[in-house]
Every structure is written in C-alpha cells, then in structure tokens.
Amino acid sequence: MSQMRKFKVISKVCSTPDICRVVLEPADGQPMFAFQAGQFVLVNLLDGDGSSIHARSYSIASAPSESKTRFELGVKKQGKLSGALYGAEPEDVFGIQGPFGRFNLPVQAKHAVLFGGGIGITPFRAMLRERALSGSGPDLTLFYVARTLNDLAYHQEFAELAKQSSGIDYVPVITRECPPDWNGACGHVTSELVTKHVQDLGSAVYFLCGPEAFMNDIGHILENLGAQTTSQLHLEKF
C-alpha cells in the first residue's frame, strides 16, 4: 500500500442533487502524483491526529494532462466517506493513497467502447477528457446510462467534447422519464443500440463501470454479440 499524503479541498460543485465534483490539491508541499486515465485513489477520512479512521476508493475524474497540480473526484452522496466529501468545505483535508488500478485503455487499441452507469462514469470522464486534450489514443464511444436527465452529471460536457473532438462518439441513455425533446436513447441498452454505434464489434475493446447488475446486463449483451470476455472486456465495479 502506498504512503498516505494529505490533500486539501479547493473547490466543490454539485452538478446534480446527489453528485458533487470535488477538486483537491496537495497540502504537504509536494508535487501532484502522476496517474493514468482510469486509475483510482484511496481517500481516507482523518481524525484530529491525522490518522485514517475510514477509507474508500474513488476513480479520478480529471484527465492526467490537466491534473499537474490538482485532481478531481466525482462523489455521490452515499456512505460515511462520500458524505464527508459531499459536505466538504475548502481547506478540509483528506488522506490520499495511490494511484492504483489497471483500468486503462490499451496502447494498441484502435476503438474502445465505454459503458458507464451512474457514478461509474468517473473513470470514463478522465478518458474522454484526455482523448480530447491530447488528440491521441483510440477512438472512444461512450454509452452513459442514468435514470433521468438530471442524473447525467456530465451530459452537457460530454456532448460538447463529442461535438468538438473527432474520435469521440457520445450516446446518452435515460432509463426513466425521457423528456419530450430528448435526442438520446430511451430505455435500457440493447443489442440494437450497440450495433447502431459500434461497427467493429470483433476488434473493439469494451470497458464497463457501474453497479454489478448494470455490468452483468451489458456483459451478456456483448457476449451475445460475440465479444471475447477474456480479451475484449474490462470491468470495474462501483
């Protein structure tokens, strides 16, 4: 396990009623750590002596190339530590360990298809932003699934990234209460929706992140379409 460092909150914006974007920077005078899009950190709630009393993992939501002095997390208001981050104020200090994980885009991949459910979208935000900022890496197709439009925390941002950046295709999916003027998909992800946006089913790589039931459903769809679970599917549970 990596050494714990102290980071302080410098800003917090709540983009939906229960999801906040929390930005942290080093509080120990040391440089920001390097990471790859898709990795996560272990966030520690500290007592008065600076010792960890509770810890939980969070995927980094910002792109590596824009995180030279700070990084961003997407936090849903659930659980003790998430509640502390959700209610955090500027200058509040947390312990950070990491980065960890191998949920990263393969260097040799030409096309990666991403399926994000709920707050499981955060590692994919880092990937999309890095692709847009660097202009390199595989083409990305993102299926972002949530119950309502208000639950799509990064919807406007992803729509703009797809509009401005070649190589990014954004497919928002609402499973309930689709607005009358909604241009995205309604209902659940289906084989027909996947094949409409993915023509290279046999050669693409697939990344799934979200609740277990969500990933099981998507996994079954991809397997039925011929995806090889050992070489093409990459999973990260939330």
C-alpha positions, -999 to +999 in steps of 0.1 A: +000+000+000+014+034-009+021+061+016-008+083+026-004+120+017-026+149+029-046+168+002-070+197+008-103+206-009-100+237-031-134+236-047-167+217-048-196+220-073-227+198-071-239+192-106-269+171-096-289+169-064-267+140-051-234+142-071-206+167-064-174+174-082-146+178-056-112+192-065-082+185-043-045+196-043-015+186-022-014+200+013+021+188+021+041+210-003+050+181-025+042+178-063+010+162-075+013+125-082+012+112-118-016+088-129-032+073-160-068+079-170-089+051-155-070+048-122-083+054-087-072+066-054-079+056-018-094+085+001-090+085+039-112+103+064-088+116+091-092+121+129-078+151+148-043+135+149-043+129+111-048+092+113-071+073+090-105+063+105-122+053+073-112+048+037-128+042+003-117+041-033-127+067-059-118+069-096-101+100-107-125+121-129-100+145-144-076+139-172-039+133-165-028+162-187-049+187-168-040+174-134-005+187-129-013+205-096-047+191-086-072+164-094-110+159-094-133+133-080-170+127-087-187+119-054-222+105-049-239+113-015-239+078+000-220+063+028-198+078+055-168+089+034-188+101+004-210+121+028-179+137+042-166+146+007-201+157-004-203+181+026-166+192+025-156+228+025-125+245+010-093+237+031-108+205+045-081+179+045-082+142+035-056+115+032-049+102-003-032+070-013-024+059-048-029+059-077-040+023-082-056+001-108-051-011-144-085+000-158-066+018-186-070+020-224-047-004-242-020+014-261-026-008-292-064-003-292-080+015-322-115+017-307-127+015-271-164+013-263-172+025-228-204+018-208-208+039-177-237+035-152-244+061-126-214+074-107-194+047-125-189+073-152-160+090-135-131+070-150-146+075-184-147+112-179-109+111-174-105+090-206-127+113-227-111+145-215-076+130-221-086+120-256-100+154-263-070+173-248-042+151-263-058+143-296-043+108-294-053+074-284-081+051-296-114+064-308-140+063-280-177+055-280-193+062-246-227+049-235-237+069-205-267+054-187-288+070-159-323+070-147-332+106-156-316+136-174-308+152-140-288+121-131-265+125-162-240+146-142-216+152-172-241+152-200-235+187-214-197+184-211-197+150-229-220+164-257-195+193-262-165+170-262-181+148-288-190+179-309-156+195-308-134+164-309-130+139-337-128+103-325-154+107-297-190+094-300-214+101-271-245+080-266-266+092-236-292+067-223-321+075-200-339+046-185-368+065-170-387+098-176-373+108-210-381+145-218-403+151-248-374+168-267-348+142-257-324+133-286-306+105-268-318+069-263-347+059-240-350+027-221-321+002-215-291-005-236-299-031-262-280-051-288-296-030-315-284+002-298-249-011-295-247-023-331-260+010-343-230+028-329-203+001-330-195-014-364-162-032-354-177-055-327-150-081-332-120-058-328-131-031-304-123-033-267-150-028-241-149-011-207-177-015-182-181+005-150-211+008-127-233-012-104-230-050-107-264-056-122-257-030-148-224-046-158-239-080-159-266-069-183-241-051-206-218-081-204-245-105-215-253-082-245-217-081-256-212-118-252-243-124-273-228-101-299-196-122-300-173-103-277-145-124-261-147-120-224-111-127-217-095-104-242-121-077-250-139-070-218-126-048-189-146-044-158-146-020-128-174-024-102-189+006-082 
